[in-house]
Amino acid sequence: MTGFAFPSTLFFPIQRNRDLIVKHYSKNEEIKMKLYVGNISFNSTQESLSELFAAFGEVESANIVMDRETGRSRGFGFVEMPNKKEAIAAISGLSDTELDGRQIVVNEARPKTNRF
């Protein structure tokens, strides 16, 4: 049995594919950033939220989370910005500023976790 070797892809195809996926995900991760915006006034709209963040750069989306039963704002939302540097500038520039009479909180959004 000398001189015989198994191809590494036979044993580690999953690891090789995982590395490719991680590299692709990492590239996209550096470009886009999702921000959490808390303590939003019930009178605020997605348009006013988007306009506020647009002062710091391009806004891909701005969403205010609504209550399913009442249709009223839950007081927080998310803003997606395609440029990470602009998003970081928005965090530092907008944290503890006022929007529609309330002092908002802006942070990088954390991944959603299972509640069960």
Steps between C-alpha positions, in 0.01 A plus 500: 500500500783740456456801274118501527321808637133590515404834346432756772170597337375150573514564875457876527260623229276671755788695652614619158150619406459663843819700447367629168169598659674674793725697263200612291300591811791693649532715188132593514519552877761774456284690255151508656397585856164467676426747780255475787311821583322506836266734686330614179193720539167343409451794260823431305480351151736285300554798269604730785736231630652455155543877455675529836758232410540626141698795639782251568484305173291269286213321674403165349192452719334640811235300685302576813374183670122498542285309749303227320183543703472878527692609188680757716875553514688294760748785549800356321619429148790414274697691237724330243788694351716354221818681611639393838699822555190712444304275737761541774490877448119486534528305828734755655315798354142396580525322836314699764360749247135599477251372242138616523541604863677185627866430562589202277758228558705373205715185510619229265222241477565164662405175328150374575497222760248222559262582783401137564 
